[in-house]
Amino acid sequence: MRRRKSSILRELLKQNKTLVKPGTFNAMSAMMVEKAGFTCCGVTGYGVSATLLGKPDAGLLTLNELVMMSRYIVNAVNIPVIADADTSFGNAINVMRTVEDFIDAGMAAIHIEDQVAPKRCGHVAGKQIVAMEEMAGKLRAADKVRRELDPDFVLIARCDARGVVGGTVDELIRRANAYLDAGADMIFPEALTSVAEVERCAREIKGPLTYNRTGVSPPLSLAQLSELGIAMVANASGALRVSSAAMVDYFEEFARDDIAALDRFDARTRNHPVGNLHAFVGFPEFKKLEEEFLPNAELIAKYDGSVGFRP
């Protein structure tokens, strides 16, 4: 019987070293994270909104869209996957369905934020937050569902109280400890703006922290984060940024130089892991399954004399 990804994630978090969580936005990007040797990955709402909708991370994604993409990602990799569940798509009653759907999709964890819906990226101005009591009620409801369906499922409470108008670290810490009391396993203090603020949160929040190393927050090294006892660090938009830059460069070069650009690309990627894209996405493994389960005569008929990549 396959172990739940949530159980694997909890074991990883017990190793007392900062877990690195690269952000992914589709199945293929998650495969690349796993092949690079990372032991978990995240589903970035920013990345899914940008790549699926071509829209900013401003509360435009639906629950079904995020769960759909999360399910594709979970099915493509063996490592635990943590999803961005935005504001949980409603009130405390709605969050119960949100948690149920993500657990059903095979997720190891989700993080829910205390922003007012429609939300926006935590590193973009204009955020607003709900009352602490409302967020605590959501977490109690989420905890009820996960205890019934998957007790190892990790609930992460993201707090945006620092980044709103008049926001303070004092308020973030007050809310964070209340969220832990309400059932959260981990706190995600978003949009901290200095090392001192990170240090204070690590010292005064009475539970493990995940840190978003991007935007307005200081780019602390893994060694610094480990020294502070940070449980997990996200690189939420790295894959999105680097792939976007690569595609812009490729299309500009192709538009300018036509086939010469394709020839240069083939030369650059000849020995690259995705130089043979057919192999990278799994055609050889697919062929092995055909050899195991299809009648031999049918297999011969499919491949004898057929033109193209031969696994």
C-alpha positions as CSV (number, residue, x, y, z in Angstrom):
1,M,0.0,0.0,0.0
2,R,1.4,3.4,-1.0
3,R,2.1,5.8,1.9
4,R,0.3,9.1,2.0
5,K,2.4,12.0,0.9
6,S,1.2,13.8,4.0
7,S,3.0,11.2,6.2
8,I,6.1,11.5,4.2
9,L,6.1,15.3,4.6
10,R,5.7,15.0,8.4
11,E,8.7,12.8,8.5
12,L,10.7,15.3,6.4
13,L,9.7,18.1,8.8
14,K,11.0,16.0,11.8
15,Q,14.5,16.0,10.4
16,N,15.2,19.4,12.1
17,K,16.6,21.1,9.0
18,T,15.1,23.7,6.7
19,L,13.1,21.9,4.0
20,V,13.4,23.7,0.6
21,K,10.1,23.9,-1.3
22,P,10.4,25.0,-4.9
23,G,7.3,26.3,-6.5
24,T,5.7,24.5,-9.5
25,F,2.8,25.5,-11.7
26,N,2.2,22.3,-13.8
27,A,3.1,18.6,-13.9
28,M,6.3,19.1,-16.0
29,S,7.8,21.7,-13.7
30,A,7.2,19.4,-10.8
31,M,9.0,16.6,-12.5
32,M,12.0,18.8,-13.0
33,V,12.0,19.7,-9.3
34,E,11.9,16.0,-8.4
35,K,14.7,15.2,-10.9
36,A,16.8,17.9,-9.4
37,G,16.7,16.1,-6.1
38,F,14.3,18.2,-4.0
39,T,12.2,16.3,-1.5
40,C,9.0,18.3,-1.8
41,C,7.5,21.0,-4.0
42,G,4.7,23.6,-3.8
43,V,1.9,24.5,-6.1
44,T,2.1,28.3,-6.5
45,G,-1.1,30.1,-7.0
46,Y,0.8,33.0,-8.6
47,G,2.3,30.5,-11.2
48,V,-1.0,28.7,-11.9
49,S,-2.9,32.0,-12.4
50,A,-0.2,33.3,-14.7
51,T,0.2,30.1,-16.8
52,L,-3.3,28.8,-16.8
53,L,-5.2,32.1,-17.0
54,G,-2.6,34.6,-18.2
55,K,-3.8,36.7,-15.2
56,P,-2.2,38.2,-12.1
57,D,-2.4,36.5,-8.7
58,A,-5.4,38.5,-7.6
59,G,-8.0,36.0,-6.5
60,L,-9.1,35.0,-10.0
61,L,-8.4,31.3,-9.7
62,T,-11.2,29.0,-8.7
63,L,-11.0,26.1,-6.3
64,N,-11.6,23.6,-9.1
65,E,-8.8,25.1,-11.2
66,L,-6.3,24.9,-8.3
67,V,-7.3,21.4,-7.3
68,M,-7.2,20.2,-10.9
69,M,-3.6,21.5,-11.4
70,S,-2.6,20.1,-8.0
71,R,-3.9,16.7,-8.9
72,Y,-1.9,16.7,-12.1
73,I,1.2,17.6,-10.2
74,V,0.7,15.0,-7.5
75,N,0.2,12.3,-10.1
76,A,3.4,13.3,-11.9
77,V,5.8,13.0,-8.9
78,N,6.6,10.9,-5.9
79,I,7.5,13.7,-3.6
80,P,5.0,15.5,-1.2
81,V,3.2,18.5,-2.7
82,I,2.0,21.5,-0.8
83,A,-0.7,23.7,-2.4
84,D,-1.5,27.4,-2.1
85,A,-5.2,27.4,-1.2
86,D,-5.5,31.2,-1.2
87,T,-8.2,32.4,1.2
88,S,-9.9,28.9,1.2
89,F,-12.6,30.0,-1.3
90,G,-15.2,31.2,1.2
91,N,-16.0,31.1,4.9
92,A,-15.4,28.4,7.5
93,I,-18.0,26.2,6.0
94,N,-16.6,26.5,2.5
95,V,-13.1,25.7,3.8
96,M,-14.3,22.2,4.7
97,R,-14.9,21.4,1.1
98,T,-11.6,23.0,0.2
99,V,-9.7,20.8,2.5
100,E,-11.6,17.7,1.4
101,D,-10.9,18.4,-2.2
102,F,-7.2,18.9,-1.7
103,I,-6.9,15.8,0.4
104,D,-8.8,13.8,-2.3
105,A,-6.3,15.1,-4.8
106,G,-3.4,13.6,-2.8
107,M,-1.9,16.7,-1.4
108,A,0.4,16.6,1.6
109,A,-0.5,20.1,2.8
110,I,-2.1,23.4,2.0
111,H,-1.6,26.9,3.2
112,I,-4.6,29.2,3.8
113,E,-4.2,33.0,4.2
114,D,-6.1,35.5,6.3
115,Q,-6.6,38.0,3.5
116,V,-10.0,39.4,2.4
117,A,-11.3,37.8,-0.8
118,P,-10.4,38.5,-3.5
119,K,-6.9,38.2,-2.4
120,R,-3.7,39.2,-4.1
121,C,0.0,38.2,-4.1
122,G,1.4,38.7,-0.6
123,H,4.2,40.9,-2.0
124,V,1.9,43.3,-3.9
125,A,0.4,46.3,-2.2
126,G,-3.3,46.6,-1.5
127,K,-3.9,43.6,0.7
128,Q,-6.6,43.5,3.4
129,I,-7.2,40.9,6.1
130,V,-10.2,39.4,7.8
131,A,-10.8,39.5,11.6
132,M,-8.6,37.1,13.5
133,E,-11.6,35.3,14.8
134,E,-12.9,34.6,11.3
135,M,-9.6,33.0,10.3
136,A,-9.4,31.0,13.5
137,G,-12.9,29.6,12.7
138,K,-11.6,28.6,9.2
139,L,-8.7,26.7,10.7
140,R,-10.9,24.9,13.3
141,A,-13.2,23.8,10.4
142,A,-10.2,22.7,8.3
143,D,-8.7,20.8,11.3
144,K,-12.0,18.9,11.8
145,V,-12.0,17.7,8.1
146,R,-8.4,16.7,8.1
147,R,-8.7,14.8,11.3
148,E,-11.5,12.8,9.7
149,L,-9.9,12.2,6.3
150,D,-6.1,12.4,6.8
151,P,-4.7,13.2,10.2
152,D,-1.2,13.7,8.8
153,F,-2.4,16.3,6.3
154,V,-0.4,19.5,7.2
155,L,-2.4,22.8,7.8
156,I,-0.3,25.9,7.2
157,A,-1.8,29.3,8.3
158,R,-0.5,32.2,6.3
159,C,-0.7,35.6,8.0
160,D,-0.6,38.8,5.9
161,A,-0.9,41.1,8.9
162,R,2.5,42.7,8.3
163,G,1.9,43.8,4.8
164,V,-1.5,45.6,5.1
165,V,-1.9,49.3,5.7
166,G,-0.8,50.0,9.2
167,G,0.4,46.3,9.6
168,T,2.8,45.3,12.3
169,V,4.8,42.4,13.3
170,D,3.1,42.6,16.7
171,E,-0.2,41.8,15.1
172,L,1.2,39.1,12.9
173,I,2.6,37.3,16.0
174,R,-0.6,37.7,17.9
175,R,-2.6,36.2,15.1
176,A,0.0,33.5,14.4
177,N,-0.2,32.1,17.9
178,A,-4.0,32.2,17.8
179,Y,-3.9,30.3,14.5
180,L,-1.8,27.6,16.1
181,D,-4.3,27.3,18.9
182,A,-7.1,26.9,16.3
183,G,-5.4,23.9,14.7
184,A,-2.7,25.1,12.3
185,D,0.5,23.0,12.3
186,M,2.7,25.7,10.9
187,I,2.7,29.5,10.4
188,F,3.6,31.3,7.2
189,P,4.4,34.9,8.1
190,E,4.1,36.6,4.8
191,A,5.9,39.8,3.6
192,L,8.4,40.2,6.4
193,T,10.7,43.1,5.4
194,S,13.9,42.6,7.5
195,V,16.1,40.0,9.1
196,A,15.1,41.4,12.5
197,E,11.5,40.7,11.7
198,V,12.2,37.1,10.7
199,E,14.3,36.6,13.9
200,R,11.5,38.0,16.0
201,C,8.9,35.8,14.4
202,A,11.1,32.7,14.9
203,R,11.5,33.6,18.5
204,E,8.0,34.6,19.5
205,I,5.7,32.4,17.3
206,K,5.1,29.2,19.3
207,G,5.2,26.8,16.3
208,P,7.2,25.9,13.2
209,L,7.5,28.5,10.4
210,T,7.6,28.5,6.6
211,Y,9.4,31.4,5.0
212,N,8.8,32.9,1.5
213,R,12.2,34.0,0.2
214,T,11.0,36.4,-2.4
215,G,9.7,39.9,-3.1
216,V,10.0,42.3,-0.1
217,S,11.4,39.7,2.2
218,P,15.2,39.4,2.7
219,P,16.9,36.6,0.8
220,L,18.3,34.7,3.7
221,S,20.6,31.8,3.0
222,L,19.7,28.2,3.8
223,A,22.3,28.2,6.6
224,Q,20.8,31.4,8.1
225,L,17.3,29.9,8.0
226,S,18.4,26.7,9.5
227,E,20.1,28.6,12.3
228,L,16.8,30.4,13.0
229,G,15.0,27.1,13.1
230,I,12.8,27.8,10.0
231,A,11.0,24.6,9.1
232,M,10.5,25.2,5.4
233,V,11.4,27.8,2.8
234,A,9.6,28.5,-0.4
235,N,11.1,29.5,-3.8
236,A,7.6,30.1,-5.1
237,S,8.1,31.9,-8.4
238,G,11.7,30.8,-9.4
239,A,10.6,28.2,-12.0
240,L,8.0,30.6,-13.4
241,R,10.5,33.4,-13.7
242,V,13.3,31.4,-15.3
243,S,11.0,29.6,-17.7
244,S,9.3,32.8,-18.7
245,A,12.6,34.5,-19.4
246,A,13.8,31.5,-21.5
247,M,10.6,31.4,-23.6
248,V,10.7,35.2,-24.3
249,D,14.4,34.9,-25.4
250,Y,13.6,31.8,-27.5
251,F,10.6,33.4,-29.3
252,E,12.4,36.6,-30.0
253,E,15.4,34.7,-31.4
254,F,13.1,32.5,-33.5
255,A,11.2,35.5,-34.9
256,R,14.4,37.1,-35.9
257,D,16.5,34.2,-37.2
258,D,14.0,31.5,-38.2
259,I,15.5,28.0,-38.7
260,A,19.0,29.2,-37.6
261,A,17.6,29.9,-34.1
262,L,16.3,26.3,-34.0
263,D,19.7,24.9,-35.1
264,R,21.4,26.9,-32.3
265,F,18.9,25.7,-29.7
266,D,19.4,22.0,-30.8
267,A,23.2,22.5,-30.5
268,R,22.9,24.1,-27.0
269,T,20.7,21.4,-25.7
270,R,22.2,18.3,-27.3
271,N,23.5,17.0,-23.9
272,H,20.9,18.7,-21.8
273,P,18.4,16.6,-19.7
274,V,15.6,17.9,-21.9
275,G,17.6,17.7,-25.1
276,N,15.7,14.5,-25.8
277,L,12.3,15.7,-24.7
278,H,10.7,12.4,-25.7
279,A,12.9,10.5,-23.2
280,F,12.4,13.1,-20.5
281,V,8.6,12.9,-20.5
282,G,8.7,9.1,-20.4
283,F,8.3,7.5,-23.8
284,P,10.9,4.8,-22.8
285,E,8.9,3.9,-19.7
286,F,5.7,3.9,-21.8
287,K,7.3,1.4,-24.2
288,K,8.2,-0.9,-21.4
289,L,4.6,-1.0,-20.2
290,E,3.5,-1.8,-23.8
291,E,6.1,-4.7,-23.9
292,E,4.7,-6.0,-20.6
293,F,1.0,-5.8,-21.2
294,L,0.3,-5.6,-25.0
295,P,0.1,-8.8,-27.2
296,N,3.4,-9.3,-28.9
297,A,1.9,-9.3,-32.4
298,E,0.2,-5.9,-31.7
299,L,3.5,-4.5,-30.4
300,I,5.4,-5.6,-33.6
301,A,2.6,-4.1,-35.8
302,K,2.9,-0.8,-34.0
303,Y,6.7,-0.4,-34.3
304,D,8.0,-2.4,-37.3
305,G,8.8,0.1,-40.0
306,S,7.3,3.0,-38.0
307,V,9.1,6.4,-38.4
308,G,10.2,8.5,-35.5
309,F,11.8,8.4,-32.0
310,R,12.3,4.7,-31.0
311,P,12.4,4.3,-27.1
